[in-house]
Amino acid sequence: MVAIPRMGTIDILGPGLGCRHAPNDRKGFAEVVSGLLADGSALSALGAQARAETWASIKMAQRLAALYASLTPAARR
């Protein structure tokens, strides 16, 4: 995936999660996409990172629960 790193996108789609960030302009975005299409190994690696298991609802729920647990007062002691 190629995305513009704005708002929540930059927090959700970071390194190692199957995403490349692109500039917020047509030329820069096209250059990132073209670069990936020209580099089969980079494209395959990006695809492997973005497998559905990463985004499965159980995984997302576990990550959210861990975040909430880390924010509770008991976790900070």
N, C-alpha and C positions, 0 to 999 in steps of 0.2 A: 504494500500500500504506500502511496505517496500522499502526504497531507501537508497542509499549511499549519505550522505550529502556532495556533492561536487558541485562546480561551482554554477549554478543557482538553482539546486535542493534544497539546504539548504535555499535559500531565498523564494522559491515558496512553497515548501512542509514542512511547519513548524508545530508546535504544534496546535492542534485543526482543522487541515485541512485533517484529514484522513490518516496520514502518520506516520510511525515510522522510525527513522533513524537507520541504521545498520553500523557496521564497514566495512571497505573496504577489507574484507577477507572472504573467503568461510565459514569458521567455524563460525565467528561472525555473518555473514548474516544468515546462517542456524539457529543459535540459536535464533535470533530475530523472524524469521518466525515460527520456532517450538514453541516458547513461545506463539505466537499469536494463533496458531492452537490449542494449549492445553488449552487456556483460552477463552472460548466462549463469556463471557461477555466483555472482552477486544476487541475481534474481532468484536462483534456487535457494541460496542461504536465507534470503528474506522470506521466501515462501515457507521454509522449514520453521522459521521463528514464529510465523503467524498461524501455525496449525490451530485448528479449532479447539484443541484441548486447552490452550492458553485462555480462551475466551468462554469455556464451558461455564454454565451457570453455577455449578458447584464450586469451581475454582474462584469465580468472582465473589461468591458468597463467603468463601473462606478468607479471601483477601480483605473484604469489607469487615468481617468479624474481627480479624486481627488488627485492623486499623482502629476500630472502636475500642477494642481491649487496650490498645496502647494509649488511648486518650483518656481512659478512666483514671480517677485519682489514685486508686489502689495500684495501678500499673506504674505510676510515677514514683512510688516509694522506694 
